[in-house]
Each structure stands twice: as C-alpha cells, then as structure tokens.
Amino acid sequence: MGSGATGKSEYIPLFETEKAKGRIVHRLFATSIFVGIILIWIYRASHIPRSQEDGRWAWIGMFGAEIWFGLYWFITQSVRWSLVYRRTFTDRLSRRFENELPKVDIFVCTADPAVEPPIMVINTVLSVMAYDYPTEKLSVYLSDDGGSELTFHALLEASYFSKHWLPYCKKYKVEPRSPAAYFESDPRILDANHTKDFASIKKLYEQLENKVLLANKLGQIPDKSEHKGFAMWDSSSSRGNHDTILQILVNGSDPEARDVAGCKLPTLVYLAREKRPEHFHNFKAGAMNALIRVSSEISNGPVILNVDCDMYSNDSQSIRDALCFLMDEEKGHEFAYVQFPQIFKNITKNDLYANSMTAGREVEFHGLDAFGGPPYIGSGCFQRREILSGRKYSKCYKIDLKTQNECKMGNVHELEERLKSLASCTYEQNTEWGHEMGLKYGCPVEDVITGLSIQCQGWKSVYPNPERPAFLGVAGTTLDQILVQQKRWSEGDLQILLSKYSPAWYGLGRIHIGLTMGYLIYCLWSPNCVAVLYYSIIPSLHLLKGIPLFPQVSSVWFLPFAYVIIAEHIYSAVEFLLSGGTFLGWWNEQRMWLYKRTSSYLLAFVDTILKLLGFSDLKFVISSKVSDEDASKRYGEEILEFGTTSPMFIIISTLALLNLFCLTGILMKLKANLSLSFLWETMALQILLCGAFIVINLPLFDALFFRKDNGRMPSSVTSKSMMKIWWWVVTVVLVSSLGSCFGIRFVIDREECISHKVEYGATVHYSFVVIKSDGSWHFSHEGVDLVVKGPTGEQVHDFRDKTSEKDEFVAYHEGVYKFCFTNKSPYHETIDFDVQAGHFVFHDEHAKDEHFKPLFEHISKLEEALYNIQFEQHWLEAQTERQAIVNEGMGKRVMHKAMYESLALIAASVLQVYLLRRLFDRKLGISRV
C-alpha cells in the first residue's frame, strides 16, 4: 500500500455517532403534554376555593405539588430531546495502534468482607486480569478499605490461580472471564482437549473457592507463613486503625512473573491505606486518591479503569472499546473519560426492584451524551490519569496516550516501603488532593461531583452502551438493600445541589444547559418526596371527607388531567418496553418509583437538611451483596422481601394502610347514604388515585397480613404502621374538622327541599341560619319556615319564622328525610344548612380483619365527638356571619339615612334662602313704586 493511501486511512474515525430516530414525533408528543400541564396549572390558579370554602389549603397544596411535577417533568425531557448512540471499530484500532497501545491501570475497590465477600472480589480481579490486552501493559490494584487479611488471603490465592486461568481464557476465548460467572453460564465445550482443560481449570477454581470460603468461615487464615504480607497484621490492627499495607503480589516487570503457558502476567497489587480513628478517611474517594498516587510510582498507566468489587468484566474487548474514543485523532482529545453503563446479572425476569434503572441506562444517559457526556458513576469508567491529576482542557493541548511512561520497580520490598507514605493518613494535609486533584471530597457520591467538575473544566465524556455489557454486577436482592442504596445516592445528589459544585450555578455557562438539566434530574431526586407524599396523603384524606380536589368528570377541565395522566403513563410503558423490559417489569418500576420517593428520598431529604443545620454527620453506607438462601429463593420467585424492621418499611406501610382505610371508608359511606353517580362525577380522579395506591401495594398487604415466611413484614412494623395511621387520621380529622365548615349554603326564593338518606336508629343533627337577604333595605326578624318530614310523609319537626335554629332527632324509619324551607319574604334569602346522620358505628360493615375492626370503631367514636364540636362551631360561625352582615347592613342604612337627611336639610336651606331672596326682591320693587 502506498504512503498516500496509508496517510488517508489514518484519519478514518475509530467510532461513529448516530442520532436517535423519531425525534420529531417525540417532541410533538412532549409539547402536547406540556400544553396539558399548563392547562392544569391554569385550572388550579383560576379555581382556588374562597377563604370560607372547604379544602382551600389542600387545593393550594395540590397546586404547589403539580407545579413541582410539571417543572420536574420538563427537566426530564431535556435528556429525551436528542439521543445519540455510539459504535466503536476495534479492528481499526488494532490495525493502527496495536503496537502503541497505552498502559492501563485497573482499580478495584472493596471496603468490608462481611458485605462484599472476598470470593466475589477476586472474581472481579481475575476478570480484569484476563482482558484481551497485552498483559505487560496491564496493572491491577485492589484497594481494601476494610484492611482485612481475609481479603488479602483471597487475592493471594487468586494470584496463584491466575497463572492457569489467563492462558485458558486466551486459548478458548472465554467470555465472561470471571471464573464464577463462566462456570455458571454452562459454557460451550469445543473438543476433547477442551473437555480435559475445562475439568482441570474448574477443579483448580473449586480448590481456590474452598480455601477462601474456609478462611471466611473460620474468620482467620489457617497458615499465615504462606506469604510475608500476613506479618503486616498484628493483634492491634483493626478495620479503622492500622498502618499502610502495600504488597506487590505479581511484579509484571519481573521476567519470572509468567503463567503456565510462559506468557507474562499483569502486575497485581494489594493496598490497604493507613487508617486512624483521629483522621477522617473520605470513604471511597480517599481510597481512589491513594491508588492514584501509589500506582503512579509502580506502573503509571495513562489510562485508569476503576470498577466496584461486584462489577466483573463481562467483555474482554471493553478496554479496546474505550480506547477507540480516547485515541481517536480528531475527537479523542475532547474526552476525559468513557463511562460504561452499570448492568446487573441477577435481575429477575420482571426486574422486581427496578434494579436495572432501564430509563436511565437506555434513554437518559444517551440524552446526556448528546450534551457533553454522562456523569461519572464510580464504576466501569476509563479515565485519563492526567485529568484526575488536575489537567484542565485546552484545544491546543492533546494528551498522547501512545507515549509510554516507563516505571522501573527495582527492589520490590524497598519500593513497597517507600510508597507506603503515599497512602498515609497525613499525606494529603495542606495539598490539593480531594479538591483540585483526584476525586473530590465532602460528598457521599464523590464520583458524580468529580465528573461534574471535570466537565466544567471543558472536558467531555462519552457513553458507549454495547450490545454485550462491558461489566456485570450484583444488585441487591431485598427491598431494604435497594432503599438504603437509593437513600445514599439521593442524599449525595442533593448535597451536590446545595454545594459550591451545584450544576445550577457552578455548571452555569461552563457546560451545556441540557447537561445542567440532566444533572438536576438526579440532584432533585430527594426533594421529589414532598410533592409525592402530598399526593399520596391529601387527596385520599379529602376523599374520605367528601371534599373534591379535582374537576368533575363532566367538566372540560377534566380533559387536561386525563390526557396528561394517561399519555405520560402510556409513554413511560412504551419507553420501558422498547428498552427491553416487560410490562410487569414496568409495573414493578412504578411501585419502586413510589417506594423510593416516599421512603429513601424522604429520609435523604431530612438527613441532608439536618446535616446543613449541624445536627447530623456525613455517613457512608455500604450496600450489602450478601443474602441468605431463603431470601435469594424468594427473590428468584419475584416475591418482595421485607423481613427486617426498617423505618422505611414503616413509612410505606403507613401510607398504604392510610389509602386502604380512606377507600374503605368512602365505600362504607357510599353504602350508607351517598350516590355512586354523584361520587364518581365529583371525585373520580381521587378514587382512581387512591385505588391505584392500593393496587400497587397489593404485595405489601400480602406481606402485612397473609404471608407466613421469613420475608413477611415484621409484626412490629405492622403494629407501628397501624398506630401511625391512628395518630395520623386523628390529627388530620381533628384539624380539618375544627378548622372548616361542612354546611350547605343556598339561596331560596319561595320554597326549597333538601333530601338526606338516614339509617334506622341514627341520630340526625341539623341546623340552619338565615345569613342575608338580597334586598338592600330589607331586614326582618320573621325568618323562614322549616318542616322536617320522614320517609312515610310523617312530620318530624316544624319551625315557623326562624332566623336560626338547631335540633336533632332519632330516625325510627330508614329512608329519605326531607328538610323543606319556605320563604315568606318578597326577597331572596341565603340560608346556611348543616345536616349529619350520626350513625357512627357500622358493626356489620366494618372489615372483618382483626387489625381493622378496632381501628374503625375508634375512628367512628372520634368522628362522633368531633362532629359535636364541629356542629356547634359551624352554627356559631353562621350566627356570627349573619350578625356581621346585619351589623354591616344596619351601618350602611344608618349612613344612608344620615346622608339623605343631610341632603334634605341642605335642600331645604337652599330653598329657604331662595324664597327669602325672592320675597325681599318683591318688597323692594313695591317700595320703589
């Protein structure tokens, strides 16, 4: 091939970018939803109840929640506006740079062998050691923030096993290259030799596994003389108090470091940085920064890959995929890091706990990629070392990855001793580490804030999402694990929003506005709890009280609500299905959407506020990767796992039971005296909302009342939830009853009758007050007549010429009672009327469950007591209003009378002056004659 052809081929891109199809259709659809949201806002603003009407403050709260929902929806559309997809060409990379590939340092982080088992950790280590990449250019570092000799022992055993595992992977092109995952995947055997080799390597792995598990079970190492590194642990060492432990288990530059096939092995290093109780260690960010410093003196690879200990390599080509972006001649210099998606291997068919985060992985991150790249999420990320060391972006400067920085180890023992100081507690004092260099400190999600600061310096990131996942991890298998993890993430994201690195102001002008909005999607996770909690509680409670908070079904204003709700949920389901999910998976995601916002995000929001006020300290919670056998079995069967006493479970149980109570209560009232058509017409959306909460919580009710396995809801959680419901309902009913009026106000011309269905034996309380008359000068003490008639036409009570009255009677006949008012005045009268059938205990209609019957009986008694207070208060308020109107009318009449009398006196005076003047003029004329 000629030099011209060769020069031309050098500029063929190593990756391509495609824009998503159907963008115009989506934008039109999103615009229509936004118009619906605007109409909802207009309806709320234009129909706020008057100060004397029921539900005014609840209505205003609904308006605030819907403003929040609308604005947050608008923010989420930023990442759906223009999606891009990346595709790499590793064959072009190999042809062009195979002999110039850069060194890659791989960081694996673990923190606690109890929740991150060493056998899992070493499977991740072995998977990245076996990358399809020149082994002399690979270095693997394990950061053990738990400082556990169990983890060190497991890594030591893995270093021996790697001599057999790496050549086996290369010979048979094994995928995946995590031994545990490979043996679980029922691998395809090629021939007899492969069968023999497979049996041999599997036996070696089982021996490795048995040694590691035995040490874990014993809690100690059987034979510490196996390696000099065990001498670093003594009787005074503990997880939070130990010296720096640095051991180079495999020296890649040593000619003797070879596998059984004679090929060189990658460098393998164990590091447990120094920990002291008096020094804050900055969690994972501190561990990563220690690794950056130590690795710079051992291998100094210009590219760094960091993975969590539970995220093993699932594709041996992923390094080459990442280098296609970082080494592209035209655009590669713009990228600071390549972020692969987090995907989990143990997801159930219908993704029980929404672990896959389908919308984020398949939609949102592709949208962020169009605006400058995804955030750094802490695992599965290839980064340029120079940028982590503080390098700022410049168009004039290009990082040349082909330039190799050689590091000669020399004497390994001397090197280990010399480098220990780089991982000491005091090394970072009075330095830029954690601020301008390395990962940022001061936030539980140190990865996100680090990625944001890098992007604000002008760098971009990129998001490849290959068909074969680059990394596979282990997701939580219990609800508690998921909610705890979500709490940590949302708490950290909110702290970013409130910090100096907030994308709202720090990113303003530094990154694309679309990327800023993308970050806000996650930073506003926890504040979502306020609006969601309000929508979960207030509409249901007002449904129970019979107060509508949405437009009637026959109203034209019902259409925007119906369109936005239906269209958004259909779009959400379609998006989920197109991303590879199932319909049941989407339904599970809706449940987790509710649980996260009402528990994890709520506690994260409260903790963050307390931290800002100085009442709480920053904490880091490690998500457990261990579940017992029974729990794992239930997870596989897609049965929600509760089983532990958690404040989050109390919250979600209380909300579920509250909605069940409210819907049951309104159904009981419907059976007693409410019209179904009237109820549906006025409160259809509240019924549907309350019903949706109940349906989505059916697995929770099963765990509360019916399940007998160990994954059921603990009885302590059930009892606490019931007590909270009791307190909650009592408080809300008390406040709403004492703070509002539940009468009917109407205008009467001649005669008006009001019907009310009453059960046998009920005590009927009623009152009325003549508030005002339409005649401005009319005021009479004659009042109106009221006749109360029973279902058979018998007269119960008869009042004549009353301006106000209150009374009660016992219904001896079941049926419709009529309250007929007669106005004998020539003017229209405004009457305030209140009626309540006090049949408070429905023994036959209460739920039969032992948990609900006592609750309803207490609620009924409370309702009776509160009604007496409310009844008196309502009557007194109406009397006070009448008196105020009467006083105002009398004041106006006195004012008008005084004005008329004054005008009459003035007119009489003017007339008198005029007549006197005429009289004198006539007399003067006569005298002249």
Secondary structure, 3 states (H helix, E strand, C coil): CCHHHHHHHCCCCCEEEEECCCHHHHHHHHHHHHHHHHHHHHHHHHCCCCCCCCCHHHHHHHHHHHHHHHHHHHHHHHHHCCCEEEEECHHHHHHHHHHHCCCEEEEEEECCCCCCCHHHHHHHHHHHHCCCCCHHHEEEEEEECCCCHHHHHHHHHHHHHHHHHHHHHHHHCCCCCCHHHHHHCCCCCCCHHHHHHHHHHHHHHHHHHHHHHHHHHHCCCCCHHHCHHHHHCCCCCECCEECCEEEEEECCCCCCCECCCCCECCEEEEEECCECCCCCCCHHHHHHHHHHHHHHHHCCCCEEEEEECCCEECCCCHHHHHHHHHCCCCCHHHEEEEECCCEECCCCCCCCCCCCCHHHHHHHHHHHHCCCCCCCCCCCEEEEHHHHCCCCCCCCCCCCCCCCCCCCCCCHHHHHHHHHHHHCCCCCCCCCECCCECCCCCCCCHHHHHHHHHHHCCCEEECCCCCCCCEEECCCCCHHHHHHHHHHHHHHHHHHHCCCCCCCCCCECCECHHHHHHHHHHHCCCCHHHHHHHHHHHHHHHHHHCCCCCCCCCCCCHHHHHHHHHHHHHHHHHHHHHCCCCHHHHHHHHHHHHHHHHHHHHHHHHHHHHHHCCCCCCCCCCCCCCCCHHHHHHHHCCCCCCCCCCHHHHHHHHHHHHHHHHHHHHHHHHHHCCCHHHHHHHHHHHHHHHHHHHHHCHHHHHHHHCCCCCCCCCHHHHHHHHHHHHHHHHHHHHHHHHCCCCCEEEEECCEEEEEEEECCCCEEEEEEEEEEECCCCCCCCCCEEEEEECCCCCEEEEEEEECEEEEEEECCCCEEEEEEEECCCCCCEEEEEEEEECCCCCCCCCCCCCCCHHHHHHHHHHHHHHHHHHHHHHHHHHHHHHHHHHHHHHHHHHHHHHHHHHHHHHHHHHHHHHHHHHHHHHHHHHHHC
